[in-house]
Amino acid sequence: MRRAASSCFPAWGAFASARRWRVVIGCTALLAIIAALPGAGLAEDFGLRNLQGKVFDGKDAPIKGAIVYLQNSRTSDVKTFISGDDGSYRFAALSSDTDYTVWAAFQGRKSQSKTISSFDTRKLVYVDLKIKQ
């Protein structure tokens, strides 16, 4: 029959207990350091950003009902948004490591395309679009 090391050598039991306490204290300290890091757990640190702006005509009047297109350069997927009463549009939760192209169309006319670069570090990007008539 085999005996536990701590019963053969009583001093080892104290050593194992002290070692457990050091591990517990070390883990607790590590968790406290991680929890104290700035920005830990904030959604804005997950690489997401928003794009918003307004659509205007040639006389700088807002255009209600313009279709705003947003194309992802990696996947070529296109999202759309219909501009509001004040010409505003918004695309939320865009990946910050992807380039996007945005443009607007209204009554057969189109604005110039504008690119939002992955190197642009702003969390909120404003891009106004102008459709000349």
Secondary structure, DSSP 8 states (H G I E B T S, - for coil): ----HHHHSHHHHHHHHHHHHHHHHHHHHHHHHHHHSTTTT-GGGGSEEEEEEEEEETTS-B-TT-EEEEEETTT--EEEEE--TTSEEEEEEEETTS-EEEEEEETTEE---EEE-TT---SEEE--EEE--
